[in-house]
Amino acid sequence: MDWTQILGVVAGIMMLVFLWPAYKHWSRNSPKAEKGDWASVIFALSAVVLLVLLLILSVR
């Protein structure tokens, strides 16, 4: 392995170590899903899918 790859692995591990407390906090204190949340998610995902399809068709 090159020294840049080793440095990248070390930086990735350090990032995980520093972000672990934030992950634990947000997983404990996250807002619970309510009625209508899934409809909003499906709407947003369908908008992204339509945008990708539009971009694919515009390239042809």
N, C-alpha and C positions, 0 to 999 in steps of 0.2 A: 504494500500500500504506500502511496505517496503521502508526504507530510500534509498536503492540503486535505486529503480524504480523512486522515486521522484527526486533523483539526475540525473538520466538519462533523465527524462523529462525536467528538468531545463537546462541541457547541450544541449539538442536538440533545445530548444527555443533560447538559447543564440547563437547557431550556426546559426540558421535562421536569427536572428537579425544582426549578423556580416556579413553574406553572402548576405544580401539583396542589399546593394549598388553595389556589384560586379555583381549580377544578372541584375540589372537595366542597368548598363554600358554595359554589353555584349549583352543584348537584344536590346539596341539602336544602338550599333556599330558593329553588327554582319555582316559578309560578306553575300552578296546576292547570291542565287543559280544561277548558270550559266548552259549553255547547256552542257550535259555530266555528270553532278553531280549525277543525278538519276541513270544512268547506273553504276556508281562507287559504289553507295550504294547497288544496287541490286546485284552486283558482290560480294561485301564484305559479305552481308547477306547470299547469297547462299553458299559461302565458309564456313561460320559458320555452316549452316545447314548440309552441307556435312560432316564437321568434327564431328558434334554431331552424325550423322547417322553412321559414321565409328566407333566412340567410342561405340555406342550401339551394333553394329554388332560384335565388337571385344570382348565384354563381354559375349556374348551368347555362 
